[in-house]
Amino acid sequence: MPNLCVTPDCGKTATLQCPVCVNLGINVSYFCNQECFKKYWKTHKTLHLLAEGKVTWPESEYDSAFSGYRFTGSLRPGKKSPYRPVPESIPRPDYAENGIPISENDAKRSHTIVSLSEEEMEGMRVTGRLAREVLDTAIDAVAVGVTTDEIDRIVHEACIERECYPSPLNYFKFPKSCCTSINEVICHGIPDSRPLANGDILNIDITTYFGGFHGDVNETVFVGE
């Protein structure tokens, strides 16, 4: 998978590595050219300071929608990036357009126990394996300084690469392609601009939709040392 420029609203293929990231031994950020590197440097260098423990995450990066909310811990919601589209060629579940899972709601009202055929069970195995592959790709990206939004981008692209629809996307209007739950967030956390910090506990929840079936897997990992 090609690396993409981390500068917001760019998304071009990138080969230029941040030399400071390399020297610090943290997950390397890529840029498409020097112009993007200079444009994003003021924000990007915060990742280096975070990795060195010299600064804490700035309040300017908090999601203002939660202003005044009484939190139970130190974690704060970051800013969310724009919606990531899925190619029209990839089959999608019924809620992909309006957020309403019609077939799921119908099933809840039904008293019929569904028994899958051998062919259908194999279909579930296939999407389960694909979900595991996507999860492994996401786990490989976990490192101090990496944002959960970056992990979501990796998940989104890994799903498309496998011609899967990322099931969380637009399920009851969920805005991202996976769930990333940090520390006191129990489940279904929304990926955002907060960089992962040393000592964080992170759960990544992946669900893929392929061949008419959803494959759901998750794993919890420790960030840093």
N, C-alpha and C positions, 0 to 999 in steps of 0.2 A: 504494500500500500504506500503510495507516495506521501511525503510529508507536506503539510499545507502551512502557509504563512499564518502565524498566530495573531498578527495585527487585525483587530476587529474590522469587519466589512471588507476584508481582502479576499482570503480564501484561495489564492493562487498557489500552484505547486512551488515548494520552497526547498532550497538546498543549503542556504546560508545558515550556519549554526551560530548561536550566541556563544562567544568564547568564554564569557564569565560562567555560564551554566556548565560548560564543559569543565572548567577549572574547579568549580565547586562540587562537581560530581552529582549534580541534580539532573532531573529529567530535562533534556536539551530542548529549547525552543527554536523553531526554524522561522526564517524570514525569506521572502522572495527576492528582496534587494536591499541596498543600503538605505534607500529612502523610507521604506516601511520600518526598517530597524530603528532609524533615528526618530521617526514619527511616534513609535510606541515605546521608546526607551524609558521615558520618565515613569510610565506605569510598570513596564516590564521589570525594571531594576528592583522594584519592591519585592519580587520573588527571591532575588539574591539576598536582600536584607532579612527577609523572613527565614530563609534557609540558614543564615548565620546567627539568627536569634537577636538581631539588632533592632527590629521594629515589630510591632503588632499590626494586624490587618487594619487599615484606615477605615474610620466610620463613614467616609465618603463613598465607600463601596457597598454599604448596607442597602438593602431594598427599602426605600422610603415608605412603601405600603405598610410596613410593620412598625412605623414610628409610634412610640408610646406603648407598644405591647409589652406586657410583663413576662419576660422569659424565665424559664426555670434553671437555665445554665448559662454558660458563657458564649455558646454558639449563637451566631446571628445570620439571618438569611442574606445572601448576596444578590447581585443583580443578575437577571436572566437575559440570555442572548436571544435574538430573533428566532422564529420558527424555522426548523430545518425541513425542507420539502422532501418528499419521497417520489421517485420517478413513477409516472403513470403506468409503466409497464409492469410494476410489481403489484400483484393482487393484494387487496387490503380488506380488513374486517369492516363490518357494517357501520361502526361508529367513527370511522376515519374522517368522514366529512363533517358530521354534526355533533360528534361526541356522545351520542346516545347508542348504547349497545342493545339494539332491538332484539336480536336473537337471544341474548342472555336474559333479558327481561321476560321474554316469552317462555324460556326454559324454567325460570323461577315459578311461573304460574302453572306449569305443567306437572302432572302427577306421574308421568311416564319415566321409568328408569331406562336410560339409554345403554344399550349393549353394543359395543363396537365390533365390527368384523375384523378378521385378520388383516385385511388391507388397510383398514382405518387405524388399527393399532400400530402398524408399520409406519403409517403417516405421522403418528404421534412420536414414534421413536426418531424419525428423521428430524422433525422440528426440535425435538429435545437435544439431539446431537448438535444441531446448528446453534441453539441457544448456548450450549456449553462452549462451543468454539468462540462465540462472541464474548462470553464472560471471560474466557482465558485471555483474550485480546485486551479487555478492559483491565483485568488484574495486572497484566504486564505494564500498563501505563501508570500504575499507582506509584507516586513518589512525592516527597516533600516539595512543595511549591507548585505542583500540578493542580489546576482547578477541576472541580467536578464537572464544569461545563466542557472542559477539554476532553474528559473521559466520555461525556455524553456524545461529543462529536465523533470520537473514535468508535463508540458503539453504533452510532447511526450509520457511519460509513461501512462498518463491518457487516451490518445487517443488509445494506444495499448490495454490497459485494456478493453476498450469498442469496440475493434475490428474496430476502425476507422483509416483511414489514415489522418495524419495532413496535410491538403491541402496546406499550404504555402511551405512545404518542396519540394525543387527543381522546384517550379513554376518559369519559366524563371531563373532557377539556384539559387533561393533564398535558402540560406544555413540552415535555421532553421525551427522549427515546429510551431512557432507563431511569431507575430510581437509585439515588445515592444517599445513604443515611449515615450521618456522622455522629459519633458519641451519643448524646442524649436523644437524638432523633431515632425513634424506635423503628420506623419503616416508611417507605414511600416518600423519602426526601427528594426535593427537586434540585437537580444539578444547577449550580450557579457560579458566580465569579470568585467565590472564596477559595484561596489556595489551601491545599492540604498542609497541615502542620505536623511536625514531629510529635509522635505520641497519639495522634488521632486513631480512632477505631472506625473503620469504614465498611459499610455493607453495600455491595452492588447487586441490584436485582435486575435480571435480564429476562425479558419475555419476547420470543419471536413468533411471528405468524407466518406459516408456510403450509401450502397445500390444504388450507382450510382448518388447520389445527394450531393451537398455541403451545409453545414449549417454554416452561418457566423454571429458571434456576437462579440461585443467588449464592454469594460467598462473602464472608466477613474477613477482612485483613487488617493487619496492624501497619500503620504508616511510619516509616523511618526506623529509628533504633529504640 
